[in-house]
Amino acid sequence: MKTDLRTLRGLIIHRSSVREKDRIIEAYTKEEGRVVFFAPGVRHVASKRAGHLETFMETKLTLVRSKKGNVLSEARVINSFPDLRSDYDRLSIAYEIIKLIRQYTAEGQHDSLLYDTTISCINACSKEKPPAYLQDMVATHILRQIGGLPDLYFCTHCRTKLQPEKFSLKASDRGFWCESCAGKSDPVLTEVVKLMRIFIKDSKKSHKLIVCDNTLKRMRTTIEKILHTQGGAVR
């Protein structure tokens, strides 16, 4: 049987039990995007790999590609983010992040920038008082990765430059329309678009932003509407 051995760096995002001692594990990897693999024997009490495959762990994975699919050979934790599990609010943000990854990224479609952003946000979740907009940052990069990110600088209808407080969201067109084309404006979206620009330009600096509750709420609603136009899960 022909096999292909490779080593990946990935975030464990889902696990399910099969048989008595095995698991099916899903990871979002830097090299190959979302990957599903079979992990034999990891539920056994004596397994040395089990502690390296907990959800939210960043792990170095050695997988064998065979006719039956990906099979785990070795696993070694890189970062366990131990403080993440000590706080319900932090854990809730992290779960929303991996939910987005599972729903809107395709197997085998890698994006190193999205991976780095995701790991950065999971790391931020493990700190005290993580920014509430971390999942929105990841969602913005997912939109970029799947080709659904609206033009953040120009009207998608007439291509004129978006002026502050003089444009609105046209979800059906997956973009923002200027006041002249839409016949209306939504001033709060100015701050939303500014934040999305920052998320794309410099994710590292994004962790230090101060965002008011109203802007956060509108940003989440806006991103959810745009994601909805993508037709749901990508498989």
Backbone as a ProteinNet text record, in pm:
[ID]
protein_1_A
[PRIMARY]
MKTDLRTLRGLIIHRSSVREKDRIIEAYTKEEGRVVFFAPGVRHVASKRAGHLETFMETKLTLVRSKKGNVLSEARVINSFPDLRSDYDRLSIAYEIIKLIRQYTAEGQHDSLLYDTTISCINACSKEKPPAYLQDMVATHILRQIGGLPDLYFCTHCRTKLQPEKFSLKASDRGFWCESCAGKSDPVLTEVVKLMRIFIKDSKKSHKLIVCDNTLKRMRTTIEKILHTQGGAVR
[TERTIARY]
83.6	0	88.2	60.5	137.5	92.4	190.4	159.4	237.3	192.1	257.4	265.9	387.1	409.7	443.6	371.3	405.7	377.3	445.7	433.2	365.6	262.7	182.9	177.2	155.7	134.1	-13.2	-86	-230.2	-295.2	-410.8	-493.9	-604	-615.1	-719.7	-853.5	-949.1	-1075.8	-1198.3	-1180.6	-1295.1	-1246.5	-1316.1	-1284.5	-1414	-1413.4	-1527	-1473.3	-1542	-1497.4	-1551.7	-1467.9	-1509.9	-1453.4	-1529.2	-1491.2	-1462.5	-1379.5	-1354.2	-1235.3	-1137.3	-1012.6	-964.8	-1046.5	-1000.6	-1077.5	-1025	-1093.2	-1078.4	-1177.1	-1164.8	-1140.1	-1031.9	-992	-983.7	-1025.7	-1022.4	-926.9	-838.1	-742.9	-738.6	-714	-690.3	-540.1	-478.9	-333.2	-282.2	-159.4	-98.2	-66.2	-28.4	17	-93.8	-200.9	-304.3	-446.5	-461	-594.6	-661.8	-792.1	-866.1	-839.5	-799.4	-762.8	-835.1	-890	-953.8	-867.7	-842.9	-758.7	-805.5	-768	-800.2	-686.3	-720	-619.3	-641.7	-576.3	-599.3	-540.3	-616.8	-566	-550.3	-590.6	-563.1	-656.3	-763.8	-852.3	-808.1	-707.1	-654.3	-584.4	-602.2	-546.9	-395	-328.9	-182.5	-129.9	-218.9	-175.3	-92	23.3	111.6	75	-13	-50.1	-176	-255.3	-384.8	-372.6	-274.3	-257.5	-211.1	-180.4	-135.6	-246.3	-364.7	-472.4	-601.9	-589.7	-707.4	-752.3	-882.6	-934.8	-868.3	-834.7	-767.4	-616.2	-561.5	-415.9	-357.1	-244.9	-167.8	-65.2	-68.8	7.1	83.7	200.7	277.4	228.9	173.4	111.3	190.6	214	272.2	162.6	123.1	12.9	59.9	-5.2	18	-104.3	-84.6	-194.1	-199.1	-310	-325.8	-457.1	-488	-611.8	-733.9	-715.7	-824.7	-835.2	-747	-748.8	-628.7	-634.1	-524	-525.1	-408.1	-393.9	-282.1	-308.1	-208.4	-94.9	28.1	145.7	205.2	228	283.3	215.5	218	162.3	242.8	275.1	348.8	295.4	247.3	186.2	290.9	251.1	335.7	293.9	161.9	108	-26.9	-39.8	-164.1	-262.3	-218.7	-302.9	-376.9	-304.1	-366.9	-465.5	-440.3	-529.2	-663.2	-671.8	-795.4	-912.6	-888.8	-995.4	-1037.9	-970.5	-1000.8	-1109.2	-1154.9	-1252.7	-1359.1	-1484.8	-1594.1	-1604	-1589.6	-1603.6	-1493.6	-1370.7	-1260	-1286.7	-1331.5	-1357.4	-1470	-1569	-1681.6	-1635.8	-1546.2	-1492.6	-1415.1	-1332.8	-1253.1	-1341.5	-1451.3	-1543.2	-1608.3	-1641.1	-1698.4	-1599.1	-1471.3	-1366.8	-1356.3	-1348.4	-1334.1	-1463.5	-1575.6	-1702.6	-1699.4	-1647.6	-1634.2	-1539.1	-1426.9	-1328.5	-1390.1	-1464	-1523.5	-1632.2	-1707.1	-1821.7	-1784	-1684.1	-1660.7	-1527.2	-1446.5	-1323.8	-1333.4	-1273.1	-1280.6	-1160.5	-1181	-1069.5	-965.5	-839.6	-730	-702.6	-773.2	-752.9	-678	-547.2	-466.6	-455.9	-432.4	-413.7	-331.2	-202	-112.5	-148.3	-199.7	-238.3	-359.6	-457.1	-573.4	-531.1	-439.6	-390.2	-322	-230.7	-159	-254.7	-355.4	-455	-534.7	-573.1	-650	-570.4	-444.8	-359.6	-338.2	-318	-300.7	-424.4	-541.6	-666.9	-692.1	-659.6	-673.4	-578.5	-458.1	-362.1	-415	-476.1	-533.5	-648.2	-722.8	-832.8	-782.1	-658.7	-603.3	-550.9	-552	-507.5	-626.5	-596.7	-703.4	-768.3	-899.6	-978.7	-946.8	-967.8	-943.7	-1042.4	-1002.1	-1094.9	-1217.4	-1333.5	-1458.7	-1471.5	-1387.8	-1401.2	-1309	-1247.8	-1154.6	-1220.4	-1342.3	-1410	-1441.8	-1464.1	-1491.6	-1365.3	-1250.8	-1124.4	-1101.6	-1125.5	-1110.9	-1212.6	-1336.2	-1440.5	-1404.2	-1343.4	-1302	-1197.5	-1103	-1000.6	-1058.9	-1160.1	-1227.1	-1293.9	-1359.6	-1421.1	-1316.2	-1201	-1092.3	-1049.4	-1035.8	-985.9	-1080.6	-1210.6	-1308.5	-1357.4	-1299.2	-1335.8	-1464.4	-1508.3	-1634	-1618.2	-1495	-1473.4	-1511.9	-1602	-1642.4	-1525.1	-1533.6	-1437.3	-1457.1	-1352.6	-1362.8	-1327.8	-1306.4	-1264.4	-1352.6	-1417.8	-1495.8	-1635.6	-1729.5	-1866.2	-1863.9	-1927.2	-1925.2	-2013.9	-2097.9	-2188.3	-2129.4	-2080.7	-2029.7	-1879.3	-1814.6	-1669.4	-1614.3	-1697.5	-1646.6	-1597.4	-1506.5	-1449.7	-1555.7	-1556.6	-1651.9	-1616.6	-1714.4	-1695	-1748.7	-1678.6	-1723.2	-1869	-1943.5	-2084	-2178.5	-2129.8	-2213.4	-2218.1	-2234.3	-2251.5	-2328.7	-2373.6	-2449.3	-2416.8	-2459.3	-2433.9	-2540.1	-2496.1	-2585.3	-2549.9	-2610.2	-2572	-2591.3	-2698.6	-2725.3	-2618.1	-2548.7	-2439.7	-2303.9	-2308.3	-2187.4	-2090	-2144.6	-2057.1	-2124	-2049.7	-2099.6	-2130.3	-2245	-2286.4	-2279	-2235.3	-2230.6	-2373	-2385.8	-2516.8	-2594.1	-2523.7	-2590.2	-2653	-2581.5	-2632.9	-2739.3	-2719	-2811.4	-2933.2	-2918.6	-3028.4	-3041.9	-2942.2	-2942.7	-2800.1	-2780.3	-2649.4	-2663.9	-2557.6	-2555.3	-2425.9	-2427.1	-2305.7	-2223	-2287.4	-2213.6	-2119.3	-2152.9	-2069.6	-1931.5	-1914.9	-1783.6	-1682	-1719.1	-1629.1	-1611.4	-1716.8	-1709.4	-1607.7	-1616.7	-1524.6	-1381.7	-1364.5	-1230.3	-1167.1	-1247.8	-1197.5	-1161.9	-1246.1	-1219	-1092.8	-1068.1	-944.1	-822.7	-832.4	-722.3	-699.3	-807.5	-794.9	-715.1	-741.7	-674.1	-530.3	-507.9	-374.4	-276.2	-320.1	-227.4	-301.2	-308.3	-380.7	-314.9	-181.8	-111.5	-151.3	-163.4	-202.1	-349.7	-426.8	-571.7	-610.2	-521.8	-554	-559.1	-511.9	-504.3	-612.7	-706.7	-809.9	-915.9	-972.9	-1085.7	-1210.2	-1306.4	-1427.1	-1549.8	-1634.7	-1755	-1856.4	-1948.2	-2045.5	-2132.7	-2172.4	-2259.1	-2187.9	-2061.1	-1983.3	-1959.8	-1930	-1908.7	-2033.1	-2147.5	-2274	-2300.7	-2279	-2303.4	-2203.3	-2077.7	-1976.7	-2013.7	-2056.8	-2093.4	-2213.4	-2312.4	-2430.8	-2393.3	-2306.4	-2263.1	-2189.3	-2094.4	-2016.6	-2105.9	-2199.7	-2291.2	-2376.7	-2421.6	-2501.6	-2419.9	-2294.4	-2208.9	-2177.3	-2146.3	-2120.1	-2241.7	-2359.7	-2483.4	-2497.8	-2446.7	-2455.8	-2363.4	-2272.8	-2180	-2243.8	-2368.6	-2439.8	-2413.9	-2367.4	-2349.3	-2215.1	-2211.4	-2085.6	-2017	-1884.8	-1802.3	-1749.9	-1779.5	-1734	-1650.4
-118.9	0	125.4	216.3	338.7	435	490.5	586.2	714.1	818.9	948.9	1006.8	1016.5	1067.1	1214.9	1297.6	1439.1	1494.2	1604.6	1667.6	1803.2	1826.5	1948.4	2016	2145.3	2222.5	2261.4	2218.6	2241.6	2266.1	2331.6	2356	2250.9	2177.8	2076.2	2147	2122.2	2194.7	2104.8	1972.5	1884.6	1741.4	1667.6	1527	1447.3	1327	1237.2	1096.9	1023.7	889.5	785.9	690	576.1	448.4	342.8	214.2	235.5	153	161.6	250.8	258.9	325.5	429.6	458.7	544.9	676.3	768.5	896.3	938.6	1016.6	1092.5	1236.2	1293.9	1427.9	1523	1644.4	1749.5	1858.9	1902.1	2007	2110.5	2235.6	2338.2	2360	2324.9	2326	2440.9	2478.4	2587.6	2545.8	2420.6	2373.5	2324.7	2269.9	2207.3	2252	2351.8	2395.2	2292.3	2275.4	2182.4	2038.6	1958	1818.7	1728.8	1618	1518.3	1392.8	1334.8	1215	1116.3	992.4	883.3	868.6	866.9	855.2	724.9	617.8	487	479	422.5	393.3	510.2	631.1	747.2	756.2	678.3	676.8	573.6	497.7	398.9	470.6	421.6	487.5	500.8	413	415.4	494.3	553.4	624.4	747.2	760.1	874.6	993	969.5	1076.4	1151	1091.2	1148.8	1290.1	1314.9	1445.7	1554.7	1517.8	1613.8	1648.3	1592.8	1604.4	1658.7	1740.3	1803.3	1921.4	1948.3	2061.9	2190.8	2277.5	2406.5	2395.5	2276.9	2264.1	2286.3	2356.8	2364.9	2252.8	2165.8	2041.5	2014.6	1955.9	1908.4	1767.5	1749.5	1623.2	1554.4	1427.4	1346.3	1252.2	1270	1192.7	1105.6	992.8	904.2	911.6	944.3	945	809.3	739.4	607.8	601.8	488.6	472.9	489.5	467.8	480.5	620.5	710.7	847	877.5	987.9	1029.5	952.1	902.5	827.5	890.3	913.4	974	877.7	928.4	851.5	902.4	1034.8	1095.9	1229.7	1272.7	1402.5	1459.6	1588.6	1655.2	1796	1828.3	1958.6	2070.1	2179.7	2297.9	2402.1	2423.3	2519	2467	2449.9	2394.3	2501.6	2628.9	2740.2	2700.4	2665	2609.3	2702.1	2833.3	2926.4	2945.5	2900	2916.8	2846	2730.4	2647.6	2689.7	2788	2829	2936.1	2984.5	3093	3066.2	3068.3	3035.5	3135.5	3264.7	3366.8	3353.2	3327.3	3307.9	3185.3	3078.4	2954	2971.4	3052.4	3076.8	3145.8	3243.7	3313.2	3214.8	3131.1	3033.5	2935.4	2892.5	2800.5	2866.3	2993.5	3063.8	3070.7	3086.2	3092.2	2959.5	2848.8	2720.5	2680.2	2728.9	2705	2768.4	2890.1	2958.5	2883.4	2839.1	2765.3	2637.8	2564.8	2439.5	2461.6	2569.4	2591.2	2651.3	2738.7	2816.7	2792.6	2699.2	2668.1	2527.2	2508.3	2379.2	2292.6	2162.1	2069.7	2087.3	2091.2	2098.3	2236.1	2337.5	2473.3	2554.2	2562.2	2624.9	2775.2	2844.9	2989.7	3023.2	3044.6	3064.8	3189.7	3293.3	3415.5	3390.5	3316.8	3282	3194.2	3101.7	3015.8	3099	3187.1	3269.5	3359.1	3413.9	3498	3417.2	3295.9	3209.7	3175.1	3135.8	3101.5	3223.5	3338.7	3462.5	3494	3471.2	3499.2	3397.8	3270.9	3170	3202.6	3246	3286.1	3405.3	3502.2	3618.6	3577.4	3474.5	3424.4	3366.8	3319.8	3259.1	3362.6	3490.1	3597.5	3658.5	3738.7	3807.4	3913.6	3923.9	4023	4027.3	3917.8	3918	4008.9	4070.8	4156.1	4077.2	4138.1	4069.6	4048.7	4117.4	4110.8	4007.3	3919.1	3822.4	3734.4	3688.3	3604.7	3682.7	3813.9	3897.2	3914.2	3917.6	3925.4	3800.2	3684	3557.8	3549.6	3591.6	3588.4	3676.1	3792.2	3881.8	3813.9	3743.3	3672.7	3551.9	3489.7	3380.2	3433.2	3547.8	3610.2	3638.4	3687.6	3712.5	3582.3	3477.1	3349.8	3284.1	3294.4	3228.5	3320.8	3440.3	3532.1	3607.1	3614.6	3682.5	3817.5	3862.5	3990.9	4105.8	4193.2	4306.9	4402.9	4481.8	4589.9	4688.1	4713.9	4800.1	4945.8	4975.7	5111.2	5176.3	5093	5148.2	5088.5	5167.2	5121.7	5007.9	4895.7	4782.2	4803.5	4905.1	4931	5028.9	5143.6	5246	5265.9	5199.2	5201.8	5336.5	5424.5	5548.4	5519.5	5602	5580.7	5601.3	5510.9	5521.6	5640.1	5725.2	5842.2	5812.9	5859.7	5834.5	5872.3	5779.9	5798	5816.9	5784.6	5804.1	5678.3	5562.8	5437.3	5339.5	5230.4	5128.9	4990.9	4888.4	4751.3	4704	4645.1	4579.8	4431.6	4358.8	4220.1	4132.4	4156.2	4074.7	4091.7	4205.9	4233.1	4204.6	4157.6	4125.6	4243.2	4361.6	4477.8	4599.9	4709.8	4837.6	4930.2	4996.6	5090.7	5232.2	5322.5	5462.9	5517.1	5633.2	5692.3	5718.4	5755.9	5785.9	5661.3	5547.9	5423.9	5358.3	5362.1	5294.4	5378.6	5510	5598.6	5614.6	5568.5	5580.7	5563.1	5588.7	5569.4	5512.1	5452.9	5392.1	5435.6	5546.7	5605.9	5512.4	5421.5	5331.3	5239.7	5211.3	5122.9	5180.5	5310	5370.9	5310.3	5298.2	5239	5089.4	5023	4879.5	4853.2	4930.7	4914.1	4947.9	5049.1	5083.2	4965	4901	4786.2	4670.2	4642.6	4532.7	4559.6	4684.7	4720.4	4690.9	4725.9	4701.5	4551.7	4475	4330.1	4270.2	4317.7	4264.4	4313.9	4439.5	4498.3	4449.8	4445.2	4414.3	4348.5	4216.3	4143.2	4157.1	4173.8	4182.7	4308	4419.9	4544	4544.3	4457	4454.6	4418.3	4349.5	4305	4420.2	4536.6	4649.6	4754.3	4723.3	4820.1	4832.6	4950.6	4973.7	4993	4905	4906.3	4917.7	5014.2	5032.1	4922.5	4900.5	4790.9	4804.9	4926.2	4947.6	4911.2	4952.1	4918.8	4768.7	4705.8	4560.9	4486.6	4529	4464.9	4478.5	4597.9	4620.7	4545.7	4537.1	4463.6	4315.5	4260.6	4119	4093.2	4180.3	4166	4177.3	4273.2	4294	4172.8	4121.2	4005.6	3882.2	3864.2	3750.2	3756.4	3877.5	3892.7	3857.2	3899.6	3870.4	3721.9	3661.3	3517.4	3438.4	3485.2	3417.4	3410.2	3510.4	3510.2	3406.3	3350.8	3250.7	3112.6	3100.6	2975.3	2872.7	2916.7	2823.1	2756.1	2633.3	2563.2	2532.7	2535	2497.2	2357.4	2264	2126.2	2079.3
0	0	0	-88.7	-98	11.6	84.3	190.2	169.4	234.3	224.9	364.9	418.7	553.5	547.7	626.6	633.3	771.6	804.2	935.3	919.4	1002.2	994	1130.9	1127.9	1250.1	1252.7	1356	1351.1	1485.5	1481	1597.9	1601.2	1711.1	1723.8	1742.4	1652.7	1657.4	1681.6	1670.7	1696.7	1714	1801.8	1823.2	1838.8	1789.2	1810.2	1835.4	1921.2	1958.9	1862.3	1829.1	1746.4	1807.9	1798.4	1857.9	2007.1	2064	2207.5	2241.5	2151.6	2187.7	2086.4	1983.9	1875.6	1870.2	1791.3	1769	1622.8	1576.7	1452.7	1496.6	1449.2	1494.2	1375.2	1400.5	1299.2	1347	1259	1293.6	1181.7	1220.4	1118.9	1113.5	1001	990.6	904.3	931.6	856.6	713.6	696.9	566.2	473.8	530.6	447.3	480.2	565.9	603.7	693.6	677.3	763.4	721.1	818.7	793.5	893.3	845.4	930.6	927.9	1046	1048.9	1155.9	1135.7	1228.3	1328.1	1456.4	1561.8	1637.5	1597.1	1660.6	1801.1	1891.6	2024.9	2119.9	2080.7	2165.8	2287.1	2288	2405	2507.5	2472.2	2566.5	2680.7	2802.2	2920.1	2914	2841.9	2834.4	2713.9	2635.4	2515.2	2550.7	2486.9	2509.2	2420.1	2323.2	2230.8	2272.4	2360.1	2396.5	2451.5	2537.2	2598.5	2504.9	2381.3	2280.5	2181.3	2203.5	2104.6	2164.1	2267.2	2326.6	2240.5	2240.6	2165.5	2212.6	2118.5	2137.2	2151.2	2148.8	2152.9	2014.5	2008.2	1884.1	1891.1	1790.4	1796.7	1667.7	1681.5	1565.9	1534.9	1416.6	1378.3	1267.7	1284.7	1177.7	1129.4	1003.4	946.9	831.4	817.5	704.3	614.3	488	391.9	324	340.2	280.2	202.2	147.7	72.9	163.4	291.5	386.6	446	404.3	455.7	542.4	613.6	699.5	830.9	870.4	994.6	1076.7	1205	1292.4	1321.6	1308.7	1344.5	1475.5	1481.7	1602.2	1628	1755.9	1793.5	1909.3	1898.8	2005.8	2022.7	2142.3	2165.8	2154.1	2090.2	2076.4	2179	2187.5	2283	2331.5	2461.6	2516.4	2562.5	2566	2612.7	2741.5	2847.3	2968.8	3038	3033.6	3103.4	3033	2909.1	2832.7	2899.8	2956	3011.8	3152.1	3207.7	3345.4	3354	3239.9	3240.1	3132.9	3172.8	3080.7	2966	2994.6	2891.1	2785.6	2829.4	2734.4	2647.3	2711.9	2639.6	2538.8	2573.7	2482.7	2354.7	2368.2	2250.2	2163.3	2227.6	2153.2	2078.1	2140.3	2074	1951.3	1962.1	1847.6	1732.3	1765.9	1663.3	1588.4	1661.6	1591.6	1521.3	1570.9	1501.6	1363.1	1354	1225.7	1132.7	1187.9	1108.5	1051.7	1135.3	1090.5	985.9	1001.5	913.7	779.1	777.7	656	585.6	633.1	559.6	503	388.4	320	353.7	352	374.1	263.6	304.3	208.3	150.5	198.2	146.8	252.3	237.3	341.6	321.6	432	431.6	555.9	537.7	651.6	731.2	664.5	735.1	824.7	775.1	856.2	973.3	948.2	1056.2	1164.5	1123.7	1221	1299.6	1230.2	1296.9	1398	1360.1	1449.6	1574.8	1557.6	1671.7	1760.7	1698.2	1774.1	1858	1800	1871.3	1982.5	1958.8	2063.7	2179	2145.3	2248.3	2328.3	2259.1	2327.1	2418.3	2377.5	2460.7	2592.4	2592.7	2714	2813	2773.3	2861.3	2935.4	3035.2	3107.6	3020	3029	2957.4	2807.3	2735.8	2591.1	2519.5	2408.3	2332.3	2287.6	2296.6	2260.8	2110.5	2031	1885.7	1820	1896.9	1839	1733.5	1759.9	1660.9	1534.3	1546.6	1429.2	1344.2	1411.9	1339.8	1255.9	1317.8	1245	1131.4	1158.5	1054.9	935.9	962.7	853.4	766	827.8	750.3	677.6	734.9	663.6	537.2	548.6	430.4	323.7	367	271.4	205.3	285.5	234.5	135.7	161	72.8	-39.3	-46.9	-154.4	-130.5	-4.4	25.1	92.7	111.5	178.9	86.1	130.7	46.3	26	-77.7	-97.1	17.8	93	210.1	180	52.6	15.9	-90.4	-174.3	-285.6	-291.2	-340.4	-362.9	-464.4	-431.3	-522.8	-645.8	-641.8	-754.2	-855.1	-806.5	-899.7	-891.4	-793.9	-775.7	-728.6	-678.1	-619	-477	-428	-295.7	-187.2	-90.3	20.1	108.9	133.2	217.7	358.4	462.3	599.4	622.4	682.6	720.6	602.1	481.5	363.1	276.1	341.5	267.8	356.5	296.7	369.7	314	385.9	343.8	246.4	136.8	41	44.5	139.3	163.1	40.5	-35.5	-153.8	-260.2	-255.6	-349.8	-285.8	-160.9	-85.5	-80.1	-57.2	-51.3	8.4	5.7	56.4	-60.6	-53.2	-157.2	-102.4	-186.9	-147.5	-131.2	-70.9	-44.6	-172.7	-278	-405.7	-466.4	-459.4	-517.8	-430.7	-298.9	-207.3	-173.4	-185.4	-148.3	1.8	74.5	220	270.7	399.3	459.9	600	648.1	781.2	848.3	921.3	978	1065.1	1139.1	1228.6	1150.9	1024.9	944.2	917.1	931.5	911.9	1008.2	1135.7	1234.1	1210.1	1165.7	1136.3	1025.4	918.1	805.1	845.7	928.6	977.5	1051.3	1135.5	1210.5	1118.4	1021.2	928.5	847.7	812.3	743.5	830.4	959.2	1052.1	1070.3	1081.6	1095.8	980.3	860.3	741.7	732.1	765.1	751	856.7	981.4	1090.6	1207.1	1204.2	1307.6	1444.1	1446.9	1575.4	1652.1	1582.6	1648.3	1686.6	1622.7	1644.1	1786.6	1858.5	1993.7	2094.2	2055.4	2148.1	2122	2035.2	1999.5	2109.2	2118.5	2208.7	2122.3	2140.3	2056.2	2146.2	2116.9	2198.3	2166.7	2258.8	2245.8	2121.1	2088.5	1973.4	1843.1	1832.3	1712.8	1703.1	1817.4	1819.5	1773.4	1823	1784.7	1636.4	1582.7	1440.3	1353.7	1398.6	1322.9	1315.3	1427.3	1427.7	1336.7	1343.2	1257.7	1110.7	1080.1	941.6	887.6	965.3	921.8	907	999.3	991.3	865.2	828.8	706.5	583.1	581.1	465.1	459.1	574.2	577.2	530.2	565.5	527.4	374.8	305.1	159.5	94.7	176	122.2	110.8	156.9	139	245.7	365.5	476.1	473.3	519.3	537.5	405.4	410	295.1	322.2	235	256.8	139
[MASK]
+++++++++++++++++++++++++++++++++++++++++++++++++++++++++++++++++++++++++++++++++++++++++++++++++++++++++++++++++++++++++++++++++++++++++++++++++++++++++++++++++++++++++++++++++++++++++++++++++++++++++++++++++++++++++++++++++++++++++++

